[in-house]
């Protein structure tokens, strides 16, 4: 778990060999496991419950980054969206392919989450509309052939 969290924190998010949903699932699962473990240890071995509590805190701190991670890893973001993000955060040198959770603060991403979320939301809507339009075109193509 600790090595996976280290990987999640230090690896470039857009080059990851996992998607956001699998990362989120793992993190939430770890958190729930540590909550249960801490309760169980508190009942049976109170002196050992501190270790589970520390692990829970570590996962809890990482969980705070999940909304921003979801934005950064969105497949809907295109070059224009990244240009908007760079403009909003005042970091024209930001390389989307080099963004890591560890760099959220230094890259000025964390402080601008609301703006990034708004840009991502717009991109997601555009992405979904594009997918629907493509599906409609395919339907019309089949309709014309009949």
C-alpha positions in Angstrom: 0.0 0.0 0.0 2.7 2.5 0.9 4.7 1.8 -2.3 1.5 2.1 -4.3 0.8 5.5 -2.7 4.4 6.5 -3.4 3.8 5.6 -7.0 0.5 7.4 -7.2 2.2 10.5 -5.7 5.4 10.5 -7.7 4.4 9.2 -11.1 3.3 11.5 -13.9 -0.5 11.1 -13.9 -1.0 11.2 -17.7 1.6 8.5 -18.2 0.2 6.2 -15.6 -0.6 2.6 -16.4 -3.8 2.8 -14.4 -6.9 5.0 -14.7 -8.4 7.3 -12.2 -11.3 4.9 -11.3 -8.9 2.1 -10.3 -6.7 4.5 -8.3 -9.8 5.9 -6.5 -11.1 2.4 -5.8 -7.8 1.3 -4.3 -7.5 4.4 -2.1 -11.0 4.2 -0.8 -10.6 0.5 -0.1 -7.4 1.1 1.8 -9.0 3.9 3.8 -12.0 1.7 4.7 -9.7 -1.2 5.7 -7.6 1.0 8.0 -10.8 2.4 9.6 -11.9 -1.2 10.4 -8.4 -2.3 11.4 -8.1 0.7 13.8 -11.4 -0.1 15.4 -10.6 -3.8 15.8 -7.1 -3.1 17.2 -8.6 -0.5 19.6 -10.8 -3.2 21.0 -8.2 -6.0 21.1 -4.8 -4.3 21.2 -5.1 -0.6 21.9 -1.3 -0.1 21.9 -1.2 -1.3 18.2 -4.1 0.8 17.0 -1.8 3.9 16.7 0.0 2.2 13.7 -3.3 1.7 11.9 -4.3 5.2 12.7 -1.1 6.6 11.2 -1.7 4.6 8.0 -5.3 5.8 7.9 -4.0 9.4 8.2 -1.6 8.9 5.3 -4.4 7.6 3.1 -6.7 10.3 4.3 -4.2 13.0 3.3 -3.8 11.4 -0.2 -7.6 11.2 -0.6 -7.8 15.0 -0.4 -6.1 15.1 -3.8 -8.6 12.8 -5.6 -10.8 15.6 -7.0 -7.8 17.3 -8.6 -6.3 14.0 -9.8 -9.7 13.2 -11.5 -9.5 16.6 -13.3 -5.9 16.1 -14.4 -6.4 12.6 -15.6 -9.6 13.4 -17.6 -9.4 12.1 -21.1 -11.6 15.0 -22.2 -8.8 17.6 -21.7 -7.3 18.8 -25.0 -4.5 21.2 -25.8 -6.8 24.2 -25.6 -8.0 23.2 -22.2 -4.5 22.8 -21.0 -3.7 26.3 -22.4 -6.7 27.6 -20.3 -5.4 25.8 -17.2 -1.9 27.2 -17.7 -3.4 30.7 -18.1 -5.6 30.4 -15.0 -2.8 29.1 -12.7 -0.2 31.5 -14.2 2.2 28.8 -15.1 2.8 28.8 -18.9 5.7 26.3 -18.5 3.4 23.6 -17.0 3.9 20.3 -18.8 0.7 18.2 -18.5 2.7 15.0 -19.1 5.0 15.7 -16.1 2.2 16.5 -13.5 2.5 14.4 -10.3 0.5 14.6 -7.1 3.7 15.6 -5.4 4.0 18.7 -7.7 0.4 19.9 -7.2 1.6 22.7 -4.9 4.7 23.7 -6.7 2.9 23.7 -10.1 0.2 25.9 -8.5 -2.5 23.4 -9.3 -3.9 22.8 -5.8 -4.6 26.5 -5.2 -6.6 26.7 -8.4 -8.7 23.6 -8.1 -12.0 25.4 -8.6 -10.9 26.9 -12.0 -9.4 23.6 -13.1 -12.6 21.8 -12.2 -14.6 24.3 -14.2 -12.4 23.8 -17.3 -12.5 20.1 -16.9 -16.3 20.1 -16.5 -16.6 22.1 -19.7 -14.2 19.7 -21.5 -16.2 16.7 -20.2 -19.4 18.1 -21.5 -17.9 18.8 -24.9 -16.3 15.3 -25.0 -19.7 13.6 -24.2 -21.4 15.7 -26.9 -18.8 14.8 -29.4 -19.2 11.1 -28.6 -23.0 11.4 -28.9 -22.7 13.2 -32.2 -20.3 10.5 -33.5 -22.8 7.8 -32.5 -25.7 9.7 -34.2 -23.6 10.0 -37.4 -23.0 6.3 -37.4 -26.7 5.7 -36.9 -27.6 8.0 -39.8 -25.0 6.3 -42.0 -26.7 2.9 -41.3 -30.1 4.5 -41.8 -29.1 5.9 -45.2 -27.7 2.5 -46.3 -31.0 0.7 -45.7 
